[in-house]
Amino acid sequence: MKSLIAAGAVVIAINALVLVHVARNRAGDPVTTLELTERELGLDASPRELDQSAVTSLRVQWVDPARVGTDGLEPKSWFDEMKLAELGFDVHVPAGDPGAEEFYRHPPVKTAWVALEPLSESPARGLTAMDIATDPATLHRRYPTGVFIAPCLARLTYQRTPKPRLIGLIPQLLSSEIGIPRTCSAMLEPFRKLPSSRHLAEPGAAPRYAVTVAWGSQFEPWVTQCWVTNPATVR
């Protein structure tokens, strides 16, 4: 019994800390806001979410251009050796050095913050990584408006061809879902019958909803409002 009481006390304490953190993040005016659509924040439910009776979050739809590439052969080069060094990666061995491939065979993975740019007219039809830094404040100073800032993992990769070089990759975001208020949950519930990935894949499909995302003092995002962009799609 005592162990159950102790475990319950721990849960209560953790929940209280979470609420304090959320309140601190949202205190005062938002640091920045951004309007996004279904292309950037998709309603693609995981098995866990499908078991729930209401929509509780939206999933960030994004791509790392270093994985996609601009010409099908070489990735974009903005996440280059200089950026890797800024993140604290050891890049003292030149990529063309005979021992470079071995030196960079098992580089560490680091945590960082990425700036994602909405590119609704691009093939990606979502958010595209455009810059990276060790902290969110740095990215906010560089891009005061118009970007989605999120924590991520960063990895150094040695590329042998077409010429030896070091590039950075972003394996994943550390926060890929954004919670939504109850008012938005009820509004978006009818759309869950047709997930965003399937809806937007249809010829001529347009986003069914849009949201405003705000970032607080801790650079954690939350949805402040949402609206249906095409009432005819509500069934």
C-alpha positions as CSV (number, residue, x, y, z in Angstrom):
1,M,0.0,0.0,0.0
2,K,2.8,2.4,0.9
3,S,4.5,1.8,-2.4
4,L,1.3,2.6,-4.3
5,I,0.8,5.8,-2.3
6,A,4.4,6.7,-3.0
7,A,4.0,6.0,-6.7
8,G,0.9,8.1,-6.8
9,A,2.6,11.0,-5.1
10,V,5.4,10.8,-7.7
11,V,2.9,10.9,-10.6
12,I,1.1,13.9,-9.0
13,A,4.4,15.7,-8.5
14,I,5.5,15.1,-12.1
15,N,2.1,16.3,-13.4
16,A,2.4,19.4,-11.3
17,L,5.9,20.2,-12.7
18,V,4.6,19.7,-16.2
19,L,1.7,22.2,-15.6
20,V,4.2,24.7,-14.1
21,H,6.4,24.3,-17.1
22,V,3.5,24.8,-19.5
23,A,2.3,27.8,-17.7
24,R,5.8,29.3,-17.7
25,N,6.2,28.7,-21.4
26,R,2.8,30.3,-22.2
27,A,3.1,33.3,-19.8
28,G,3.0,36.6,-21.5
29,D,2.8,37.2,-25.2
30,P,4.1,34.5,-27.6
31,V,7.6,34.8,-28.8
32,T,6.3,34.2,-32.4
33,T,3.4,32.8,-34.2
34,L,2.9,31.0,-37.5
35,E,-0.1,30.0,-39.6
36,L,0.1,26.5,-41.1
37,T,-2.2,24.3,-43.0
38,E,-2.9,20.5,-43.2
39,R,0.2,20.3,-45.5
40,E,2.5,21.2,-42.6
41,L,0.6,19.8,-39.6
42,G,-1.1,16.6,-40.7
43,L,-3.9,14.5,-39.3
44,D,-2.2,11.2,-39.7
45,A,-3.2,9.2,-36.6
46,S,-0.9,6.6,-35.1
47,P,-2.5,3.3,-33.9
48,R,-2.6,4.8,-30.4
49,E,-4.4,7.8,-31.5
50,L,-6.9,5.8,-33.5
51,D,-8.0,4.1,-30.3
52,Q,-8.8,7.5,-28.8
53,S,-12.3,9.0,-29.0
54,A,-11.0,12.5,-30.1
55,V,-8.2,14.1,-32.0
56,T,-5.5,15.2,-29.6
57,S,-2.6,16.2,-31.7
58,L,-1.3,17.1,-35.2
59,R,1.8,15.5,-36.7
60,V,4.6,17.7,-38.1
61,Q,5.1,16.9,-41.8
62,W,8.7,17.7,-42.7
63,V,11.6,16.7,-44.8
64,D,15.4,17.0,-44.5
65,P,16.5,18.2,-47.9
66,A,19.9,16.6,-47.4
67,R,18.1,13.3,-47.7
68,V,16.0,14.3,-50.7
69,G,18.5,16.3,-52.7
70,T,17.8,19.0,-55.3
71,D,19.0,17.2,-58.4
72,G,18.6,13.6,-57.4
73,L,22.3,13.1,-57.0
74,E,23.7,15.4,-54.4
75,P,22.0,16.8,-51.2
76,K,21.6,20.4,-50.5
77,S,24.8,21.8,-48.9
78,W,23.5,24.2,-46.3
79,F,24.2,21.7,-43.5
80,D,27.9,21.7,-44.3
81,E,31.1,21.3,-42.4
82,M,30.9,24.8,-40.9
83,K,27.4,24.1,-39.5
84,L,28.7,20.7,-38.1
85,A,31.5,22.5,-36.3
86,E,29.0,25.1,-34.9
87,L,27.1,22.2,-33.3
88,G,30.3,20.9,-31.7
89,F,31.2,18.0,-34.1
90,D,34.9,17.3,-34.4
91,V,35.7,18.0,-38.0
92,H,39.5,18.7,-37.7
93,V,40.3,15.8,-40.2
94,P,39.8,17.1,-43.8
95,A,37.3,15.1,-45.8
96,G,40.0,14.5,-48.4
97,D,42.4,13.0,-45.9
98,P,43.2,9.3,-46.5
99,G,42.1,8.5,-43.0
100,A,38.9,10.6,-43.0
101,E,36.5,7.8,-43.8
102,E,37.7,5.8,-40.8
103,F,37.8,8.8,-38.5
104,Y,34.2,9.7,-39.3
105,R,32.9,6.1,-39.3
106,H,31.1,6.4,-35.9
107,P,30.4,10.0,-35.1
108,P,28.2,10.9,-32.2
109,V,24.6,12.1,-32.5
110,K,23.9,15.4,-31.0
111,T,20.8,17.3,-30.0
112,A,20.1,20.6,-31.7
113,W,17.4,22.9,-32.9
114,V,16.2,23.1,-36.5
115,A,14.4,25.9,-38.4
116,L,11.8,24.5,-40.8
117,E,10.4,26.6,-43.6
118,P,6.9,26.1,-45.0
119,L,7.1,25.4,-48.7
120,S,3.6,24.6,-49.9
121,E,4.6,24.9,-53.5
122,S,7.4,22.4,-53.3
123,P,7.2,18.7,-54.0
124,A,7.6,18.1,-50.3
125,R,4.4,20.0,-49.6
126,G,5.3,20.6,-46.0
127,L,8.1,21.9,-43.8
128,T,11.6,21.8,-45.1
129,A,14.7,22.0,-42.9
130,M,16.7,25.2,-43.7
131,D,19.0,25.9,-40.8
132,I,20.2,24.5,-37.5
133,A,21.7,25.7,-34.3
134,T,22.6,24.6,-30.7
135,D,19.7,26.6,-29.2
136,P,16.3,28.0,-30.3
137,A,17.1,31.6,-29.5
138,T,19.8,31.7,-32.1
139,L,17.4,30.6,-34.8
140,H,14.8,33.0,-33.6
141,R,17.3,35.9,-33.9
142,R,18.1,34.8,-37.5
143,Y,14.5,34.2,-38.5
144,P,12.1,36.3,-36.2
145,T,9.1,35.2,-38.3
146,G,8.0,32.6,-40.8
147,V,9.8,29.5,-39.6
148,F,8.9,26.5,-37.4
149,I,11.5,25.9,-34.7
150,A,11.8,22.5,-33.1
151,P,14.4,20.3,-31.2
152,C,16.0,17.6,-33.3
153,L,18.8,15.1,-33.6
154,A,21.8,15.9,-35.8
155,R,24.3,13.5,-37.3
156,L,27.6,13.9,-39.2
157,T,27.9,11.8,-42.4
158,Y,31.0,11.2,-44.5
159,Q,30.3,11.2,-48.2
160,R,32.8,9.6,-50.5
161,T,31.2,10.4,-53.9
162,P,31.1,12.4,-56.1
163,K,33.8,14.0,-54.0
164,P,34.8,13.5,-50.3
165,R,33.0,15.8,-48.0
166,L,31.2,16.1,-44.7
167,I,27.5,16.7,-44.5
168,G,25.0,16.9,-41.7
169,L,21.7,14.9,-41.5
170,I,18.7,15.4,-39.3
171,P,17.5,11.9,-38.4
172,Q,14.4,13.0,-36.5
173,L,12.6,15.7,-34.7
174,L,12.4,15.3,-30.9
175,S,8.9,16.7,-30.9
176,S,6.9,15.6,-33.9
177,E,3.4,16.2,-32.5
178,I,1.6,19.3,-31.3
179,G,-1.3,19.1,-29.0
180,I,-4.5,20.9,-29.9
181,P,-7.3,22.4,-27.7
182,R,-10.7,20.8,-27.3
183,T,-12.4,23.2,-29.7
184,C,-10.0,22.2,-32.4
185,S,-10.4,18.5,-31.6
186,A,-14.1,18.7,-32.2
187,M,-13.6,20.6,-35.4
188,L,-11.1,18.2,-36.9
189,E,-12.7,15.0,-35.8
190,P,-14.7,14.5,-39.1
191,F,-11.4,14.7,-41.1
192,R,-9.9,11.7,-39.3
193,K,-11.9,9.4,-41.6
194,L,-9.5,10.4,-44.4
195,P,-5.9,11.0,-43.0
196,S,-4.0,13.9,-44.4
197,S,-1.5,11.8,-46.3
198,R,-4.3,10.2,-48.3
199,H,-6.4,13.3,-48.8
200,L,-3.5,15.5,-50.0
201,A,-2.4,12.7,-52.4
202,E,-5.6,13.1,-54.4
203,P,-5.4,15.2,-57.6
204,G,-6.1,18.8,-57.0
205,A,-6.5,18.3,-53.2
206,A,-6.3,21.4,-51.0
207,P,-5.8,21.7,-47.3
208,R,-9.0,21.1,-45.3
209,Y,-8.0,23.1,-42.3
210,A,-5.5,25.7,-41.0
211,V,-4.1,26.5,-37.5
212,T,-2.1,29.2,-35.7
213,V,0.9,27.9,-33.8
214,A,2.5,30.0,-31.0
215,W,5.9,29.6,-29.4
216,G,6.4,30.6,-25.8
217,S,9.4,31.6,-23.7
218,Q,10.7,28.0,-23.6
219,F,10.2,27.7,-27.4
220,E,7.6,25.0,-27.1
221,P,4.8,25.3,-29.6
222,W,1.0,25.0,-29.0
223,V,-2.0,25.5,-31.2
224,T,-3.9,28.6,-30.3
225,Q,-6.7,28.4,-32.9
226,C,-7.9,26.4,-35.9
227,W,-10.4,26.8,-38.7
228,V,-11.9,24.9,-41.6
229,T,-10.6,26.2,-44.9
230,N,-13.0,24.3,-47.1
231,P,-16.4,23.6,-45.4
232,A,-17.4,21.4,-48.3
233,T,-14.9,18.8,-47.2
234,V,-16.7,18.3,-43.8
235,R,-18.8,15.1,-44.0
